[in-house]
Amino acid sequence: MVTITHPHHPLWGQKVPVVGIRRGANPDLIIRLPDGTHAAVAMSATDYEAASVTLPSPAPDPSLLALDGLRQIAQFIERLRQEGRFPSPTS
């Protein structure tokens, strides 16, 4: 949870849960609004620096490197090569 500290922000003084961070030169926090929707708020408009916020880490997707999926990709690429729609590897 962070508190919105910017005096002109409509949620000023309210505590909101952090669901993510959008990194960059001026990072934003992705917060959950009272109605359940998400919004981006400038990190500088919150007490994030002073708070120790722990973000939930996304669960790894085990299907990303599933052997069966890799085989299907290899077969698909080979089919594209046979049809001349995918470059062949150079020797």
The first five atom37 places (N, CA, C, CB, O) and aatype in JSON, in Angstrom:
{
  "aatype": [12, 19, 16, 9, 16, 8, 14, 8, 8, 14, 10, 17, 7, 5, 11, 19, 14, 19, 19, 7, 9, 1, 1, 7, 0, 2, 14, 3, 10, 9, 9, 1, 10, 14, 3, 7, 16, 8, 0, 0, 19, 0, 12, 15, 0, 16, 3, 18, 6, 0, 0, 15, 19, 16, 10, 14, 15, 14, 0, 14, 3, 14, 15, 10, 10, 0, 10, 3, 7, 10, 1, 5, 9, 0, 5, 13, 9, 6, 1, 10, 1, 5, 6, 7, 1, 13, 14, 15, 14, 16, 15],
  "atom_mask": [
    [1, 1, 1, 1, 1],
    [1, 1, 1, 1, 1],
    [1, 1, 1, 1, 1],
    [1, 1, 1, 1, 1],
    [1, 1, 1, 1, 1],
    [1, 1, 1, 1, 1],
    [1, 1, 1, 1, 1],
    [1, 1, 1, 1, 1],
    [1, 1, 1, 1, 1],
    [1, 1, 1, 1, 1],
    [1, 1, 1, 1, 1],
    [1, 1, 1, 1, 1],
    [1, 1, 1, 0, 1],
    [1, 1, 1, 1, 1],
    [1, 1, 1, 1, 1],
    [1, 1, 1, 1, 1],
    [1, 1, 1, 1, 1],
    [1, 1, 1, 1, 1],
    [1, 1, 1, 1, 1],
    [1, 1, 1, 0, 1],
    [1, 1, 1, 1, 1],
    [1, 1, 1, 1, 1],
    [1, 1, 1, 1, 1],
    [1, 1, 1, 0, 1],
    [1, 1, 1, 1, 1],
    [1, 1, 1, 1, 1],
    [1, 1, 1, 1, 1],
    [1, 1, 1, 1, 1],
    [1, 1, 1, 1, 1],
    [1, 1, 1, 1, 1],
    [1, 1, 1, 1, 1],
    [1, 1, 1, 1, 1],
    [1, 1, 1, 1, 1],
    [1, 1, 1, 1, 1],
    [1, 1, 1, 1, 1],
    [1, 1, 1, 0, 1],
    [1, 1, 1, 1, 1],
    [1, 1, 1, 1, 1],
    [1, 1, 1, 1, 1],
    [1, 1, 1, 1, 1],
    [1, 1, 1, 1, 1],
    [1, 1, 1, 1, 1],
    [1, 1, 1, 1, 1],
    [1, 1, 1, 1, 1],
    [1, 1, 1, 1, 1],
    [1, 1, 1, 1, 1],
    [1, 1, 1, 1, 1],
    [1, 1, 1, 1, 1],
    [1, 1, 1, 1, 1],
    [1, 1, 1, 1, 1],
    [1, 1, 1, 1, 1],
    [1, 1, 1, 1, 1],
    [1, 1, 1, 1, 1],
    [1, 1, 1, 1, 1],
    [1, 1, 1, 1, 1],
    [1, 1, 1, 1, 1],
    [1, 1, 1, 1, 1],
    [1, 1, 1, 1, 1],
    [1, 1, 1, 1, 1],
    [1, 1, 1, 1, 1],
    [1, 1, 1, 1, 1],
    [1, 1, 1, 1, 1],
    [1, 1, 1, 1, 1],
    [1, 1, 1, 1, 1],
    [1, 1, 1, 1, 1],
    [1, 1, 1, 1, 1],
    [1, 1, 1, 1, 1],
    [1, 1, 1, 1, 1],
    [1, 1, 1, 0, 1],
    [1, 1, 1, 1, 1],
    [1, 1, 1, 1, 1],
    [1, 1, 1, 1, 1],
    [1, 1, 1, 1, 1],
    [1, 1, 1, 1, 1],
    [1, 1, 1, 1, 1],
    [1, 1, 1, 1, 1],
    [1, 1, 1, 1, 1],
    [1, 1, 1, 1, 1],
    [1, 1, 1, 1, 1],
    [1, 1, 1, 1, 1],
    [1, 1, 1, 1, 1],
    [1, 1, 1, 1, 1],
    [1, 1, 1, 1, 1],
    [1, 1, 1, 0, 1],
    [1, 1, 1, 1, 1],
    [1, 1, 1, 1, 1],
    [1, 1, 1, 1, 1],
    [1, 1, 1, 1, 1],
    [1, 1, 1, 1, 1],
    [1, 1, 1, 1, 1],
    [1, 1, 1, 1, 1]
  ],
  "atom_positions": [
    [[0.84, -1.18, 0.0], [0.0, 0.0, 0.0], [0.89, 1.24, 0.0], [-0.96, 0.0, 1.22], [1.92, 1.29, 0.66]],
    [[0.45, 2.22, -0.75], [1.11, 3.52, -0.74], [0.03, 4.58, -0.51], [1.89, 3.79, -2.08], [-1.16, 4.34, -0.73]],
    [[0.48, 5.73, -0.07], [-0.42, 6.86, 0.13], [-0.16, 7.87, -0.98], [-0.23, 7.5, 1.54], [0.99, 8.18, -1.28]],
    [[-1.23, 8.37, -1.58], [-1.11, 9.44, -2.58], [-0.81, 10.72, -1.82], [-2.42, 9.58, -3.47], [-1.6, 11.16, -0.99]],
    [[0.36, 11.32, -2.12], [0.81, 12.49, -1.36], [0.74, 13.8, -2.14], [2.22, 12.28, -0.9], [0.89, 14.87, -1.55]],
    [[0.51, 13.75, -3.45], [0.44, 14.99, -4.22], [-0.86, 15.72, -3.87], [0.52, 14.71, -5.77], [-1.94, 15.16, -4.0]],
    [[-0.75, 16.98, -3.42], [-1.93, 17.68, -2.93], [-3.02, 17.93, -3.97], [-1.52, 18.98, -2.35], [-4.17, 18.17, -3.61]],
    [[-2.69, 17.89, -5.26], [-3.69, 18.16, -6.29], [-4.25, 16.88, -6.91], [-3.1, 19.03, -7.38], [-5.09, 16.95, -7.81]],
    [[-3.8, 15.73, -6.46], [-4.31, 14.47, -7.0], [-5.68, 14.18, -6.4], [-3.31, 13.29, -6.72], [-5.88, 14.41, -5.2]],
    [[-6.63, 13.68, -7.21], [-7.98, 13.43, -6.67], [-8.01, 12.39, -5.54], [-8.89, 12.98, -7.77], [-8.95, 12.37, -4.75]],
    [[-7.0, 11.53, -5.46], [-6.96, 10.53, -4.39], [-6.03, 10.94, -3.25], [-6.52, 9.19, -4.95], [-5.63, 10.1, -2.45]],
    [[-5.68, 12.21, -3.18], [-4.75, 12.71, -2.17], [-5.15, 12.21, -0.78], [-4.7, 14.25, -2.19], [-6.31, 12.31, -0.37]],
    [[-4.15, 11.68, -0.06], [-4.35, 11.21, 1.3], [-4.87, 9.78, 1.41], [0.0, 0.0, 0.0], [-4.9, 9.23, 2.51]],
    [[-5.27, 9.18, 0.3], [-5.81, 7.82, 0.35], [-4.71, 6.78, 0.19], [-6.87, 7.63, -0.74], [-3.72, 7.01, -0.52]],
    [[-4.87, 5.65, 0.84], [-3.97, 4.52, 0.69], [-4.54, 3.61, -0.4], [-3.78, 3.74, 2.04], [-5.73, 3.28, -0.4]],
    [[-3.66, 3.21, -1.33], [-4.08, 2.34, -2.43], [-3.07, 1.21, -2.59], [-4.23, 3.15, -3.75], [-1.88, 1.41, -2.35]],
    [[-3.53, 0.03, -3.0], [-2.6, -1.07, -3.22], [-1.84, -0.92, -4.54], [-3.35, -2.4, -3.21], [-2.4, -0.46, -5.54]],
    [[-0.57, -1.29, -4.52], [0.28, -1.27, -5.72], [0.21, -2.65, -6.36], [1.77, -0.88, -5.37], [0.39, -3.67, -5.69]],
    [[-0.06, -2.68, -7.67], [-0.12, -3.97, -8.37], [1.02, -4.12, -9.37], [-1.45, -4.12, -9.09], [1.23, -5.21, -9.91]],
    [[1.77, -3.04, -9.63], [2.89, -3.12, -10.56], [3.65, -1.82, -10.64], [0.0, 0.0, 0.0], [3.25, -0.81, -10.06]],
    [[4.76, -1.87, -11.36], [5.59, -0.67, -11.57], [5.87, -0.57, -13.06], [6.92, -0.73, -10.74], [6.27, -1.55, -13.69]],
    [[5.67, 0.61, -13.61], [6.05, 0.87, -15.0], [7.35, 1.66, -14.94], [4.91, 1.67, -15.79], [7.37, 2.83, -14.54]],
    [[8.43, 1.0, -15.33], [9.77, 1.59, -15.22], [10.02, 2.61, -16.32], [10.83, 0.49, -15.27], [9.33, 2.62, -17.34]],
    [[11.0, 3.45, -16.09], [11.39, 4.46, -17.06], [12.05, 5.61, -16.36], [0.0, 0.0, 0.0], [12.35, 5.55, -15.17]],
    [[12.28, 6.68, -17.11], [12.92, 7.86, -16.53], [12.08, 8.43, -15.39], [13.14, 8.93, -17.61], [12.63, 8.87, -14.37]],
    [[10.78, 8.43, -15.55], [9.85, 8.87, -14.5], [8.89, 7.72, -14.21], [9.06, 10.18, -14.95], [7.79, 7.67, -14.77]],
    [[9.29, 6.8, -13.35], [8.47, 5.59, -13.15], [7.09, 5.88, -12.59], [9.18, 4.65, -12.23], [6.88, 6.83, -11.84]],
    [[6.16, 5.03, -12.99], [4.79, 5.1, -12.49], [4.49, 3.85, -11.68], [3.77, 5.25, -13.65], [5.06, 2.79, -11.91]],
    [[3.59, 4.0, -10.73], [3.07, 2.85, -10.0], [1.72, 2.51, -10.61], [2.95, 3.15, -8.46], [0.92, 3.4, -10.89]],
    [[1.46, 1.25, -10.81], [0.14, 0.82, -11.23], [-0.59, 0.47, -9.94], [0.2, -0.42, -12.24], [-0.19, -0.42, -9.19]],
    [[-1.68, 1.19, -9.71], [-2.42, 1.03, -8.46], [-3.81, 0.48, -8.75], [-2.52, 2.37, -7.69], [-4.32, 0.59, -9.86]],
    [[-4.41, -0.11, -7.71], [-5.79, -0.56, -7.81], [-6.66, 0.52, -7.19], [-6.0, -1.95, -7.1], [-6.49, 0.87, -6.02]],
    [[-7.58, 1.04, -7.98], [-8.49, 2.08, -7.51], [-9.58, 1.46, -6.63], [-9.11, 2.84, -8.69], [-9.77, 0.24, -6.64]],
    [[-10.28, 2.29, -5.87], [-11.33, 1.77, -5.0], [-12.4, 0.95, -5.74], [-12.01, 2.91, -4.28], [-13.0, 0.05, -5.15]],
    [[-12.63, 1.24, -7.03], [-13.65, 0.48, -7.78], [-13.08, -0.81, -8.39], [-14.23, 1.35, -8.88], [-13.81, -1.53, -9.07]],
    [[-11.79, -1.1, -8.14], [-11.18, -2.33, -8.63], [-10.41, -2.19, -9.92], [0.0, 0.0, 0.0], [-9.67, -3.1, -10.29]],
    [[-10.55, -1.07, -10.61], [-9.8, -0.86, -11.85], [-8.37, -0.45, -11.51], [-10.49, 0.21, -12.74], [-8.06, -0.12, -10.37]],
    [[-7.52, -0.47, -12.52], [-6.11, -0.1, -12.32], [-5.83, 1.24, -13.0], [-5.16, -1.19, -12.88], [-6.48, 1.6, -13.98]],
    [[-4.87, 1.97, -12.45], [-4.47, 3.25, -13.02], [-2.98, 3.46, -12.73], [-5.32, 4.43, -12.44], [-2.43, 2.89, -11.79]],
    [[-2.35, 4.28, -13.56], [-0.95, 4.63, -13.36], [-0.88, 5.96, -12.62], [-0.18, 4.71, -14.72], [-1.6, 6.91, -12.93]],
    [[0.01, 6.02, -11.63], [0.23, 7.23, -10.85], [1.73, 7.46, -10.79], [-0.4, 7.13, -9.4], [2.49, 6.52, -10.56]],
    [[2.16, 8.69, -10.99], [3.59, 9.0, -10.89], [4.1, 8.58, -9.52], [3.85, 10.5, -11.14], [3.49, 8.89, -8.5]],
    [[5.22, 7.87, -9.51], [5.79, 7.41, -8.25], [6.06, 8.6, -7.33], [7.09, 6.62, -8.49], [5.93, 8.5, -6.11]],
    [[6.43, 9.74, -7.93], [6.75, 10.93, -7.14], [5.51, 11.53, -6.47], [7.4, 11.98, -8.03], [5.64, 12.39, -5.59]],
    [[4.31, 11.1, -6.87], [3.08, 11.6, -6.26], [2.63, 10.73, -5.11], [1.98, 11.69, -7.3], [1.52, 10.89, -4.59]],
    [[3.5, 9.79, -4.69], [3.15, 8.88, -3.6], [4.26, 8.84, -2.57], [2.87, 7.46, -4.14], [5.31, 9.46, -2.75]],
    [[4.02, 8.12, -1.49], [5.08, 7.92, -0.49], [5.85, 6.63, -0.76], [4.47, 7.9, 0.94], [6.41, 6.04, 0.16]],
    [[5.86, 6.18, -2.01], [6.51, 4.92, -2.37], [7.95, 4.84, -1.9], [6.45, 4.71, -3.86], [8.37, 3.8, -1.4]],
    [[8.71, 5.9, -2.06], [10.12, 5.89, -1.67], [10.28, 5.58, -0.18], [10.78, 7.24, -2.0], [11.24, 4.9, 0.21]],
    [[9.37, 6.06, 0.63], [9.48, 5.84, 2.06], [8.88, 4.5, 2.49], [8.8, 6.98, 2.8], [9.21, 3.97, 3.55]],
    [[8.0, 3.97, 1.66], [7.32, 2.72, 2.01], [8.13, 1.53, 1.53], [5.9, 2.67, 1.42], [8.87, 1.62, 0.56]],
    [[7.97, 0.44, 2.22], [8.6, -0.79, 1.74], [7.48, -1.64, 1.14], [9.36, -1.56, 2.89], [6.86, -2.45, 1.82]],
    [[7.26, -1.44, -0.13], [6.18, -2.13, -0.83], [6.73, -3.42, -1.44], [5.55, -1.23, -1.93], [7.75, -3.41, -2.12]],
    [[6.05, -4.5, -1.18], [6.42, -5.77, -1.79], [5.4, -6.1, -2.85], [6.52, -6.9, -0.73], [4.21, -6.26, -2.55]],
    [[5.85, -6.2, -4.09], [4.95, -6.52, -5.17], [4.84, -8.02, -5.33], [5.41, -5.87, -6.47], [5.83, -8.74, -5.17]],
    [[3.66, -8.5, -5.65], [3.54, -9.92, -5.89], [4.3, -10.28, -7.16], [2.05, -10.34, -6.0], [4.16, -9.61, -8.18]],
    [[5.1, -11.34, -7.11], [5.83, -11.74, -8.3], [4.96, -12.69, -9.12], [7.18, -12.41, -7.94], [4.34, -13.6, -8.57]],
    [[4.91, -12.45, -10.43], [4.06, -13.31, -11.26], [4.59, -14.74, -11.26], [3.99, -12.76, -12.69], [5.8, -14.97, -11.26]],
    [[3.67, -15.67, -11.28], [4.06, -17.08, -11.31], [4.65, -17.4, -12.68], [2.85, -18.01, -11.0], [4.09, -16.98, -13.7]],
    [[5.75, -18.13, -12.73], [6.31, -18.48, -14.02], [5.35, -19.38, -14.8], [7.67, -19.17, -13.85], [4.65, -20.21, -14.22]],
    [[5.33, -19.2, -16.1], [4.47, -19.99, -16.96], [5.25, -21.2, -17.45], [3.94, -19.15, -18.16], [6.11, -21.07, -18.32]],
    [[4.98, -22.38, -16.9], [5.78, -23.56, -17.28], [5.59, -23.95, -18.74], [5.41, -24.72, -16.4], [6.42, -24.68, -19.28]],
    [[4.52, -23.49, -19.37], [4.29, -23.88, -20.76], [5.15, -23.11, -21.75], [2.83, -23.68, -21.11], [5.18, -23.44, -22.93]],
    [[5.87, -22.08, -21.29], [6.67, -21.29, -22.21], [7.75, -22.13, -22.89], [7.3, -20.13, -21.49], [8.06, -21.89, -24.05]],
    [[8.33, -23.08, -22.2], [9.39, -23.91, -22.77], [9.01, -25.39, -22.76], [10.68, -23.71, -22.0], [9.88, -26.25, -22.65]],
    [[7.73, -25.67, -22.88], [7.28, -27.06, -22.9], [7.85, -27.74, -24.14], [5.74, -27.15, -22.88], [7.82, -27.18, -25.23]],
    [[8.36, -28.94, -23.96], [8.99, -29.68, -25.04], [8.05, -29.87, -26.22], [9.48, -31.03, -24.54], [8.46, -29.73, -27.38]],
    [[6.81, -30.19, -25.95], [5.85, -30.39, -27.04], [5.66, -29.09, -27.84], [4.5, -30.88, -26.49], [5.57, -29.13, -29.07]],
    [[5.6, -27.97, -27.15], [5.46, -26.69, -27.85], [6.67, -26.37, -28.71], [0.0, 0.0, 0.0], [6.52, -25.86, -29.82]],
    [[7.88, -26.66, -28.2], [9.09, -26.43, -28.99], [9.1, -27.31, -30.24], [10.34, -26.71, -28.15], [9.51, -26.85, -31.31]],
    [[8.65, -28.56, -30.12], [8.56, -29.44, -31.29], [7.6, -28.87, -32.32], [8.11, -30.86, -30.87], [7.89, -28.89, -33.52]],
    [[6.47, -28.37, -31.87], [5.49, -27.8, -32.79], [6.06, -26.58, -33.51], [4.22, -27.41, -32.03], [5.81, -26.4, -34.7]],
    [[6.81, -25.76, -32.81], [7.44, -24.59, -33.45], [8.44, -25.05, -34.5], [8.13, -23.7, -32.4], [8.47, -24.5, -35.6]],
    [[9.27, -26.05, -34.16], [10.26, -26.55, -35.12], [9.58, -27.11, -36.35], [11.15, -27.62, -34.47], [10.04, -26.88, -37.47]],
    [[8.49, -27.84, -36.18], [7.75, -28.4, -37.32], [7.14, -27.29, -38.16], [6.65, -29.36, -36.84], [7.15, -27.35, -39.39]],
    [[6.62, -26.28, -37.51], [6.02, -25.15, -38.23], [7.07, -24.42, -39.06], [5.37, -24.18, -37.24], [6.82, -24.1, -40.23]],
    [[8.24, -24.15, -38.48], [9.31, -23.47, -39.21], [9.78, -24.32, -40.38], [10.49, -23.15, -38.26], [10.02, -23.79, -41.47]],
    [[9.9, -25.62, -40.18], [10.31, -26.5, -41.27], [9.29, -26.48, -42.4], [10.51, -27.94, -40.76], [9.66, -26.46, -43.57]],
    [[8.02, -26.48, -42.06], [6.97, -26.41, -43.09], [7.07, -25.09, -43.86], [5.56, -26.55, -42.45], [6.94, -25.07, -45.08]],
    [[7.31, -23.98, -43.15], [7.46, -22.68, -43.82], [8.67, -22.7, -44.76], [7.61, -21.55, -42.79], [8.61, -22.15, -45.86]],
    [[9.77, -23.32, -44.32], [10.96, -23.41, -45.17], [10.66, -24.2, -46.43], [12.12, -24.07, -44.4], [11.06, -23.81, -47.53]],
    [[9.96, -25.32, -46.29], [9.64, -26.15, -47.45], [8.75, -25.4, -48.43], [8.95, -27.44, -47.01], [8.83, -25.63, -49.64]],
    [[7.91, -24.51, -47.93], [7.05, -23.71, -48.79], [7.76, -22.47, -49.32], [5.79, -23.3, -48.04], [7.2, -21.71, -50.1]],
    [[9.01, -22.26, -48.88], [9.78, -21.1, -49.34], [9.38, -19.8, -48.67], [0.0, 0.0, 0.0], [9.7, -18.72, -49.18]],
    [[8.71, -19.87, -47.55], [8.25, -18.66, -46.86], [9.07, -18.34, -45.63], [6.81, -18.8, -46.47], [8.7, -17.44, -44.87]],
    [[10.18, -19.05, -45.42], [11.05, -18.81, -44.26], [12.46, -19.02, -44.73], [10.7, -19.74, -43.05], [12.74, -20.03, -45.38]],
    [[13.38, -18.11, -44.42], [14.76, -18.25, -44.91], [15.44, -19.5, -44.37], [15.59, -17.02, -44.52], [15.28, -19.85, -43.2]],
    [[16.18, -20.17, -45.23], [16.96, -21.33, -44.82], [18.24, -20.87, -44.14], [17.27, -22.25, -46.04], [18.76, -19.8, -44.46]],
    [[18.76, -21.66, -43.21], [20.02, -21.27, -42.59], [21.15, -21.35, -43.6], [20.33, -22.17, -41.38], [21.2, -22.26, -44.42]],
    [[22.06, -20.38, -43.52], [23.2, -20.36, -44.45], [24.3, -21.26, -43.9], [23.73, -18.91, -44.66], [24.47, -21.39, -42.69]],
    [[25.05, -21.87, -44.81], [26.13, -22.75, -44.38], [27.42, -22.01, -44.29], [26.29, -23.93, -45.32], [28.45, -22.6, -43.94]]
  ]
}
